[in-house]
Amino acid sequence: MARNHNKEPLLPETTERCSLTKPRRCLRTECLVSAMVVGILAMFVTWGSSAIVKAGYELVQARACLTKMEKQNELLRLEMAQLKSPQRIQTIAVGQLGMIKPQTVYMAAKEVSGKKPAKDGGLETVAMQHSVLFGNARAEAHKIR
């Protein structure tokens, strides 16, 4: 077998990026650049995940605040209903303001168009007399002198 003893190198002596005579420097530079790229990517991934965690934490806080506000709103509605109760208003009117319950309540009857009120009872047809049942009436003020 004949061998080709031509001494042509398989690789050229110089390339665009580095020369074959100093491969150590070229490899070191490539490793440094690769490490920097990996480091920058790791920083972006860490920053993204921390942003997601922060957003999740804020969401949990907002939900807790919403629940707290809904409970407070419900308590305020209950308190408002208690403050508006007729029994409470009557108790304050009689006990603190010195008002008394009227014995009778007179209400003016509205005349229906086209119909005249009956004249069997005189004034009772214009004003109807109602008795007070179970404290379901208006309180009147009286003067204490």
N, CA and C of each residue as an Amber inpcrd file, in Angstrom:
protein
   435
   0.8220000  -1.1480000   0.0000000   0.0000000   0.0000000   0.0000000
   0.8790000   1.2280000   0.0000000   0.4090000   2.1140000  -0.7370000
   1.2050000   3.3250000  -0.8300000   0.5700000   4.3910000   0.0400000
   1.4240000   4.9550000   0.7550000   0.9270000   6.0210000   1.6360000
   1.2590000   7.3590000   1.0230000   0.2980000   8.2350000   1.2570000
   0.5230000   9.5830000   0.7790000   1.2930000  10.3240000   1.8470000
   2.5410000  10.6000000   1.5160000   3.3680000  11.2580000   2.5070000
   3.3340000  12.7480000   2.3440000   2.3080000  13.1970000   1.8320000
   2.1500000  14.6280000   1.7070000   1.8970000  15.2070000   3.0870000
   2.5820000  16.2070000   3.4580000   2.4410000  16.7430000   4.8130000
   1.4740000  17.9200000   4.8490000   0.2990000  17.7200000   4.3460000
  -0.7010000  18.7660000   4.4420000  -1.4460000  18.5980000   5.7730000
  -1.5830000  19.6750000   6.5060000  -2.3020000  19.5640000   7.7780000
  -3.7930000  19.3350000   7.5370000  -4.3710000  18.5950000   8.4130000
  -5.8020000  18.3420000   8.2980000  -6.6130000  19.5960000   8.6310000
  -6.1510000  20.3900000   9.5570000  -6.8270000  21.6240000   9.9530000
  -5.9490000  22.8010000   9.5680000  -6.5460000  23.8940000   9.2120000
  -5.7350000  25.0560000   8.8800000  -5.0420000  25.6030000  10.1200000
  -3.9900000  26.3460000   9.9250000  -3.2020000  26.8770000  11.0330000
  -3.9840000  27.9410000  11.8180000  -4.7600000  28.7320000  11.1490000
  -5.5230000  29.7670000  11.8460000  -6.9890000  29.6840000  11.4440000
  -7.8410000  30.0480000  12.3680000  -9.2770000  30.1370000  12.0920000
  -9.7070000  31.5640000  12.3900000 -10.9730000  31.8160000  12.1880000
 -11.4600000  33.1700000  12.4210000 -11.4150000  33.5270000  13.9070000
 -11.6580000  32.5620000  14.7870000 -11.7940000  32.8720000  16.2060000
 -10.4930000  32.7300000  16.9870000  -9.7260000  31.7450000  16.7010000
  -8.5020000  31.5670000  17.4660000  -7.4920000  30.7620000  16.6410000
  -6.3100000  30.8290000  17.0550000  -5.2780000  30.0920000  16.3240000
  -5.0290000  28.7550000  16.9870000  -4.5220000  27.8090000  16.2310000
  -4.2540000  26.4840000  16.7810000  -3.0250000  26.4800000  17.6770000
  -2.2380000  27.4960000  17.5680000  -1.0440000  27.5240000  18.3970000
  -1.3730000  27.9170000  19.8230000  -2.4930000  28.6000000  20.0360000
  -2.8730000  28.9960000  21.3910000  -4.3020000  28.5280000  21.6770000
  -4.5650000  27.2380000  21.7280000  -5.9250000  26.7500000  21.9540000
  -6.4100000  26.9880000  23.3730000  -5.5170000  27.0710000  24.3010000
  -5.8890000  27.2290000  25.6920000  -6.6140000  28.5730000  25.9120000
  -6.1460000  29.6230000  25.3200000  -6.7420000  30.9440000  25.4740000
  -8.1400000  30.9760000  24.8430000  -8.3000000  30.3770000  23.7090000
  -9.5860000  30.3430000  23.0240000 -10.6100000  29.5540000  23.8460000
 -10.2420000  28.4390000  24.3760000 -11.1280000  27.6120000  25.1880000
 -11.5260000  28.3500000  26.4650000 -10.5910000  29.0320000  27.0650000
 -10.8670000  29.7850000  28.2850000 -11.8930000  30.8900000  28.0120000
 -11.7630000  31.5600000  26.9060000 -12.6910000  32.6350000  26.5510000
 -14.0920000  32.0740000  26.2960000 -14.1530000  30.9820000  25.5610000
 -15.4540000  30.3740000  25.2980000 -16.1290000  29.9000000  26.5820000
 -15.3850000  29.3170000  27.4800000 -15.9460000  28.8700000  28.7610000
 -16.4360000  30.0550000  29.5860000 -15.6830000  31.1350000  29.5850000
 -16.0740000  32.3260000  30.3340000 -17.3570000  32.9320000  29.7660000
 -17.4510000  33.0260000  28.4490000 -18.6470000  33.5530000  27.8110000
 -19.8420000  32.6410000  28.0920000 -19.6460000  31.3460000  28.0030000
 -20.7280000  30.3880000  28.2790000 -21.1980000  30.5040000  29.7260000
 -20.2770000  30.6300000  30.6420000 -20.6360000  30.7690000  32.0610000
 -21.4090000  32.0600000  32.3000000 -21.0200000  33.1280000  31.6320000
 -21.7340000  34.3980000  31.7900000 -23.1590000  34.2990000  31.2360000
 -23.3110000  33.6530000  30.0840000 -24.6410000  33.4810000  29.4970000
 -25.5160000  32.6320000  30.4230000 -24.9770000  31.5480000  30.9340000
 -25.7290000  30.6910000  31.8530000 -26.0870000  31.4710000  33.1150000
 -25.1710000  32.2720000  33.6270000 -25.4430000  33.0820000  34.8240000
 -26.5450000  34.0970000  34.5890000 -26.5050000  34.7570000  33.4350000
 -27.5420000  35.7400000  33.1140000 -28.9030000  35.0570000  32.9640000
 -28.9370000  33.9140000  32.3030000 -30.1930000  33.1670000  32.1810000
 -30.7230000  32.7320000  33.5490000 -29.8280000  32.2980000  34.4220000
 -30.2430000  31.8970000  35.7690000 -30.8230000  33.0890000  36.5350000
 -30.2300000  34.2660000  36.3400000 -30.7520000  35.4680000  37.0040000
 -32.1580000  35.7980000  36.5000000 -32.3840000  35.6780000  35.1970000
 -33.7140000  35.9490000  34.6540000 -34.7440000  34.9410000  35.1550000
 -34.3750000  33.6860000  35.2200000 -35.2970000  32.6590000  35.7180000
 -35.6220000  32.9160000  37.1900000 -34.6130000  33.2630000  37.9760000
 -34.8250000  33.5560000  39.3980000 -35.7090000  34.7830000  39.5750000
 -35.4540000  35.8130000  38.7760000 -36.2580000  37.0340000  38.8580000
 -37.7170000  36.7370000  38.4870000 -37.9200000  35.9410000  37.4500000
 -39.2830000  35.5940000  37.0280000 -40.0220000  34.7980000  38.0880000
 -39.3420000  33.8300000  38.6800000 -40.0130000  33.0180000  39.6990000
 -40.2880000  33.8370000  40.9570000 -39.3960000  34.7590000  41.2990000
 -39.6590000  35.5990000  42.4740000 -40.8340000  36.5390000  42.2060000
 -40.9820000  37.0030000  40.9760000 -42.1320000  37.8480000  40.6340000
 -43.4240000  37.0550000  40.7520000 -43.4110000  35.8020000  40.3380000
 -44.6000000  34.9480000  40.4370000 -44.9550000  34.6910000  41.9010000
 -43.9540000  34.4230000  42.7160000 -44.1900000  34.1800000  44.1430000
 -44.7440000  35.4430000  44.8000000 -44.1930000  36.5940000  44.4580000
 -44.6680000  37.8550000  45.0300000 -46.1230000  38.1190000  44.6310000
 -46.4600000  37.8800000  43.3700000 -47.8300000  38.0760000  42.9100000
 -48.7870000  37.1160000  43.6340000 -48.3640000  35.8810000  43.8430000
 -49.1900000  34.9160000  44.5740000 -49.4190000  35.3410000  46.0150000
 -48.3820000  35.8660000  46.6470000 -48.4960000  36.3350000  48.0300000
 -49.4660000  37.5190000  48.1070000 -49.3830000  38.4390000  47.1550000
 -50.2930000  39.5810000  47.1280000 -51.7350000  39.1250000  46.8910000
 -51.9140000  38.0940000  46.0700000 -53.2440000  37.5520000  45.8210000
 -53.8360000  36.9530000  47.0930000 -53.0370000  36.2270000  47.8440000
 -53.5010000  35.6320000  49.0970000 -53.8850000  36.7350000  50.0820000
 -53.0710000  37.7920000  50.1590000 -53.3890000  38.9040000  51.0530000
 -54.6840000  39.5990000  50.6270000 -54.8710000  39.7890000  49.3330000
 -56.0860000  40.4480000  48.8380000 -57.3140000  39.6080000  49.1540000
 -57.2180000  38.2940000  49.0040000 -58.3590000  37.4240000  49.3260000
 -58.6790000  37.4610000  50.8150000 -57.6380000  37.4760000  51.6510000
 -57.8590000  37.5510000  53.0970000 -58.5210000  38.8780000  53.4650000
 -58.0760000  39.9520000  52.8430000 -58.6660000  41.2680000  53.1010000
 -60.1220000  41.2970000  52.6410000 -60.4050000  40.6870000  51.4980000
 -61.7790000  40.6290000  50.9890000 -62.6820000  39.8660000  51.9570000
 -62.2100000  38.7480000  52.4540000 -62.9910000  37.9550000  53.4080000
 -63.2550000  38.7580000  54.6800000 -62.2300000  39.4490000  55.1400000
 -62.3780000  40.2710000  56.3490000 -63.3940000  41.3780000  56.1200000
 -63.3330000  42.0340000  54.9860000 -64.2650000  43.1210000  54.6800000
 -65.7020000  42.6030000  54.5230000 -65.8630000  41.4150000  53.9420000
 -67.2010000  40.8370000  53.8120000 -67.8040000  40.5250000  55.1790000
 -66.9900000  40.0060000  56.1030000 -67.4720000  39.7320000  57.4590000
 -67.8450000  41.0340000  58.1660000 -66.9880000  42.0450000  58.0020000
 -67.2630000  43.3370000  58.6260000 -68.5380000  43.9540000  58.0430000
 -68.7290000  43.8190000  56.7490000 -69.9290000  44.3400000  56.0980000
 -71.1780000  43.6470000  56.6360000 -71.0980000  42.3460000  56.8130000
 -72.2350000  41.5890000  57.3460000 -72.5530000  42.0270000  58.7840000
 -71.5060000  42.2520000  59.5990000 -71.7290000  42.7170000  60.9650000
 -72.3630000  44.1080000  60.9780000 -71.9360000  44.9660000  60.0590000
 -72.5110000  46.3050000  59.9890000 -73.9710000  46.2570000  59.5430000
 -74.2980000  45.3740000  58.6270000 -75.7030000  45.2200000  58.2130000
 -76.5640000  44.7340000  59.3830000 -76.0290000  43.7930000  60.1600000
 -76.7610000  43.2900000  61.3170000 -76.9630000  44.3970000  62.3490000
 -75.9160000  45.1700000  62.5930000 -76.0220000  46.2770000  63.5400000
 -77.0310000  47.3210000  63.0550000 -77.0310000  47.6010000  61.7550000
 -77.9790000  48.5570000  61.1910000 -79.4160000  48.0570000  61.3750000
 -79.6380000  46.7760000  61.1540000 -80.9740000  46.2150000  61.3360000
 -81.4090000  46.3060000  62.7970000 -80.4880000  46.0660000  63.7250000
 -80.8180000  46.1690000  65.1450000 -81.1310000  47.6070000  65.5350000
 -80.3700000  48.5590000  64.9750000 -80.6100000  49.9610000  65.3020000
 -81.9300000  50.4670000  64.7310000 -82.3810000  49.8910000  63.6300000
 -83.6350000  50.3090000  63.0050000 -84.8580000  49.6130000  63.5850000
 -84.6910000  48.6580000  64.4840000 -85.8330000  47.8780000  64.9580000
 -86.8270000  48.7730000  65.7070000 -88.1070000  48.5790000  65.4450000
 -89.1380000  49.4010000  66.0980000 -89.1480000  49.2370000  67.6230000
 -88.8610000  48.0450000  68.1240000 -88.8390000  47.8380000  69.5710000
 -87.7530000  48.6860000  70.2230000 -86.5920000  48.7750000  69.6030000
 -85.4970000  49.5710000  70.1540000 -85.8600000  51.0540000  70.1360000
 -86.4360000  51.4950000  69.0290000 -86.8150000  52.9100000  68.9190000
 -87.8800000  53.2550000  69.9590000 -88.8370000  52.3570000  70.1610000
 -89.8830000  52.5980000  71.1540000 -89.2940000  52.6200000  72.5600000
 -88.3710000  51.7260000  72.8670000 -87.7460000  51.6910000  74.1820000
 -86.9980000  52.9910000  74.4550000 -86.2730000  53.4960000  73.4850000
 -85.5360000  54.7560000  73.6570000 -86.5050000  55.9250000  73.7990000
 -87.5740000  55.9250000  72.9830000 -88.5410000  57.0240000  73.0390000
 -89.2120000  57.0940000  74.4060000 -89.5970000  55.9680000  74.9330000
 -90.2940000  55.9510000  76.2210000 -89.3140000  56.1280000  77.3730000
 -88.2110000  55.4040000  77.3540000 -87.2870000  55.4150000  78.4910000
 -86.3980000  56.6460000  78.5650000 -85.7900000  57.0500000  77.4620000
 -84.8150000  58.1440000  77.5120000 -85.4320000  59.5030000  77.1710000
 -86.3780000  59.5300000  76.2520000 -86.9290000  60.8060000  75.8000000
 -88.2130000  61.1930000  76.5270000 -88.7490000  60.3150000  77.3300000
 -89.9380000  60.6260000  78.1270000 -91.2260000  60.6550000  77.3310000
 -91.2780000  60.0180000  76.2220000 -92.5040000  59.9630000  75.4340000
 -93.4130000  58.8910000  76.0090000 -94.7150000  59.0290000  75.7240000
 -95.6750000  58.0240000  76.1910000 -96.4290000  57.4820000  74.9930000
 -96.9620000  56.2730000  75.1700000 -97.7820000  55.6750000  74.1200000
 -99.1500000  56.3220000  74.1450000 -99.6790000  56.6670000  72.9990000
-101.0240000  57.2340000  72.9830000-102.0560000  56.1280000  73.2140000
-103.1600000  56.5040000  73.8120000-104.2220000  55.5310000  74.0590000
-104.9700000  55.2180000  72.7690000-105.1810000  56.2400000  71.9630000
-105.8530000  56.0450000  70.6860000-105.0880000  56.7930000  69.6110000
-105.2080000  56.3130000  68.3970000-104.5440000  56.9320000  67.2590000
-105.6120000  57.2810000  66.2470000-105.5850000  58.5190000  65.7770000
-106.5520000  58.9580000  64.7770000-105.8570000  59.0380000  63.4340000
-106.5030000  58.4840000  62.4340000-105.9500000  58.5130000  61.0910000
-106.9850000  59.1300000  60.1680000-106.5640000  60.0100000  59.2870000
-107.4820000  60.6350000  58.3430000-107.7390000  59.6610000  57.2110000
-109.0210000  59.5050000  56.8770000-109.3850000  58.6140000  55.7840000
-109.3560000  59.4030000  54.4920000-108.7610000  58.8460000  53.4830000
-108.6830000  59.5000000  52.1830000-109.9700000  59.2200000  51.4350000
-110.5410000  60.2710000  50.8780000-111.7850000  60.1120000  50.1390000
-111.4760000  59.5090000  48.7770000-112.1520000  58.4390000  48.4500000
-111.9830000  57.7940000  47.1670000-112.7360000  58.6140000  46.1380000
-112.1320000  58.8430000  44.9780000-112.7600000  59.6980000  43.9640000
-114.1080000  59.1300000  43.5250000-115.1230000  60.0020000  43.5200000
-116.4530000  59.5840000  43.0920000-117.3190000  59.0510000  44.2190000
-116.7410000  58.7280000  45.3580000-117.5240000  58.1840000  46.4720000
-117.4650000  59.1720000  47.6330000-118.5740000  59.3140000  48.3060000
-118.6420000  60.1790000  49.4700000-118.6190000  59.3140000  50.7160000
-117.9790000  59.8090000  51.7950000-117.9720000  59.0090000  53.0280000
-119.3640000  58.9220000  53.6390000-119.6090000  57.8180000  54.2980000
-120.9110000  57.6160000  54.9530000-121.0200000  58.5560000  56.1330000
-122.2600000  59.0020000  56.4450000-122.4500000  59.9670000  57.5160000
-123.0830000  59.3230000  58.7410000-122.8180000  58.0580000  58.9730000
-123.4590000  57.4170000  60.1080000-122.7650000  57.7520000  61.4210000
-121.4860000  58.0310000  61.4020000-120.7880000  58.2610000  62.6570000
-120.2450000  59.6580000  62.7970000-120.5450000  60.5790000  61.9190000
-120.0620000  61.9520000  62.0480000-118.5730000  62.0450000  61.7900000
-117.8280000  62.4240000  62.8090000-116.3860000  62.6140000  62.6760000
-115.6380000  61.3020000  62.4900000-116.2320000  60.2330000  62.9480000
-115.5530000  58.9410000  62.8270000-115.4050000  58.5060000  61.3830000
-116.2300000  59.0230000  60.4840000-116.0670000  58.6620000  59.0830000
-114.8590000  59.3640000  58.4730000-114.5330000  60.5660000  58.9290000
-113.3680000  61.2850000  58.4060000-112.0970000  60.7830000  59.0750000
-112.1550000  60.5940000  60.3750000-110.9950000  60.0970000  61.1140000
-111.3690000  58.7800000  61.7630000-110.6250000  57.7390000  61.4310000
-110.9270000  56.4220000  61.9970000-110.1530000  56.2610000  63.2930000
-110.8410000  55.6810000  64.2840000-110.2260000  55.5040000  65.5790000
-109.6930000  54.0760000  65.6910000-108.4100000  53.9670000  66.0950000
-107.7850000  52.6510000  66.2650000-107.2530000  52.5240000  67.6830000
-107.3870000  51.3810000  68.2250000-106.8190000  51.1540000  69.5510000
-105.3910000  50.6470000  69.3910000-104.6100000  50.8910000  70.3980000
-103.2080000  50.4900000  70.3780000-103.1120000  49.0360000  70.8100000
-102.5170000  48.2070000  69.9540000-102.3680000  46.7960000  70.2770000
-100.8890000  46.4430000  70.3320000-100.4730000  45.8930000  71.4140000
 -99.1240000  45.3600000  71.5750000 -98.0350000  46.3720000  71.2370000
 -98.2130000  47.5990000  71.5620000 -97.1780000  48.6100000  71.3490000
 -96.9310000  48.9340000  69.8930000 -97.8620000  48.6580000  69.0340000
 -97.6780000  48.8690000  67.6000000 -98.3020000  50.2130000  67.2160000
 -97.8200000  51.2990000  67.8460000 -98.3920000  52.6110000  67.5930000
 -97.2960000  53.6640000  67.6440000 -97.6910000  54.8910000  67.4000000
 -96.7420000  56.0000000  67.4450000 -96.6710000  56.5330000  68.8670000
 -95.5020000  56.9990000  69.2460000 -95.3410000  57.5660000  70.5850000
 -95.5630000  59.0740000  70.5030000 -96.1480000  59.6420000  71.5730000
 -96.3740000  61.0820000  71.6400000 -95.4950000  61.6620000  72.7400000
 -95.0540000  62.8660000  72.5260000 -94.2600000  63.5510000  73.5460000
 -95.1930000  64.2170000  74.5310000 -94.7990000  64.2550000  75.7770000
 -95.5790000  64.9820000  76.7670000 -94.6280000  65.9030000  77.5210000
 -95.1720000  66.9720000  77.9840000 -94.3710000  67.9670000  78.6930000
 -94.3970000  67.6690000  80.1880000 -93.1990000  67.6470000  80.7580000
 -93.0810000  67.4420000  82.2010000 -92.6730000  68.7800000  82.8050000
 -93.5860000  69.3670000  83.6000000 -93.2630000  70.6630000  84.2230000
 -93.5590000  70.6460000  85.6830000
